[in-house]
Amino acid sequence: MATYLKNIRIINGKNDSVIENGHVVIKGEYIDKVSRNPIKFQEGKVINCTGKTLLPGLIDTHVHLSGDASPSVLDKFKDTD
């Protein structure tokens, strides 16, 4: 099933250009079409994204792979060993 996002601000991350009120078709897990103009669409869900921003490819890479997750984080600093 495809999804059509209309009236969405699009930041592609490759340059400083921003598409205001852009239009995007998503098929499965992939972006199929991006346009500054409305896209002829009759095959799935339509979402009006006025006031929303799309930044494809943004990945949250902030992660803590180590550390103490106990209720009292200060306990590890009290150990005298």
C-alpha positions as CSV (number, residue, x, y, z in Angstrom):
1,M,0.0,0.0,0.0
2,A,1.2,3.5,-0.8
3,T,1.0,6.7,1.3
4,Y,0.8,10.2,-0.1
5,L,2.1,13.0,2.1
6,K,0.8,16.4,0.9
7,N,1.7,19.9,2.0
8,I,4.8,18.9,3.8
9,R,8.1,20.8,4.3
10,I,10.9,18.7,2.8
11,I,14.6,19.1,3.8
12,N,16.8,16.7,1.8
13,G,20.0,17.3,3.8
14,K,22.2,17.4,0.7
15,N,22.1,21.2,0.3
16,D,20.4,24.2,1.9
17,S,17.2,24.0,-0.2
18,V,13.9,23.4,1.4
19,I,10.7,22.5,-0.4
20,E,7.7,24.2,1.3
21,N,4.3,22.5,0.7
22,G,5.9,19.5,-1.0
23,H,4.4,16.2,-2.0
24,V,5.7,12.7,-1.4
25,V,4.6,9.2,-2.3
26,I,5.9,6.4,-0.1
27,K,5.6,2.8,-1.3
28,G,6.4,0.2,1.3
29,E,9.5,1.4,3.2
30,Y,10.8,3.6,0.4
31,I,10.2,7.1,-0.9
32,D,8.9,6.7,-4.4
33,K,8.3,10.3,-5.6
34,V,9.0,13.8,-4.3
35,S,7.6,16.9,-6.0
36,R,7.0,20.6,-5.5
37,N,3.6,20.1,-7.2
38,P,0.7,17.9,-6.3
39,I,1.1,14.3,-7.5
40,K,-1.7,12.3,-9.2
41,F,-2.4,9.7,-6.6
42,Q,-5.3,7.2,-6.3
43,E,-3.8,4.1,-4.7
44,G,-3.7,4.4,-0.9
45,K,-3.7,6.6,2.2
46,V,-3.5,10.4,1.9
47,I,-2.1,12.4,4.8
48,N,-2.3,16.2,5.0
49,C,1.0,17.2,6.6
50,T,0.5,21.0,6.9
51,G,2.9,22.3,9.5
52,K,5.1,19.1,9.5
53,T,8.6,18.6,8.2
54,L,10.2,15.5,6.5
55,L,13.9,15.0,6.8
56,P,14.6,11.6,5.0
57,G,17.5,9.6,6.2
58,L,17.8,11.2,9.7
59,I,19.0,8.6,12.1
60,D,19.2,9.0,15.9
61,T,22.7,7.8,16.6
62,H,22.8,8.9,20.2
63,V,23.2,5.8,22.3
64,H,24.8,4.8,25.6
65,L,26.4,1.3,25.1
66,S,27.8,1.3,28.6
67,G,26.9,2.8,31.9
68,D,24.9,2.2,35.0
69,A,21.1,2.1,34.6
70,S,20.5,1.5,38.3
71,P,18.1,3.8,40.2
72,S,21.0,5.6,41.8
73,V,23.6,6.5,39.3
74,L,25.8,8.0,42.0
75,D,26.3,4.6,43.6
76,K,29.1,3.7,41.2
77,F,31.1,6.7,42.4
78,K,30.8,5.6,46.1
79,D,32.6,2.3,45.5
80,T,36.1,2.5,47.1
81,D,37.7,-0.4,45.4
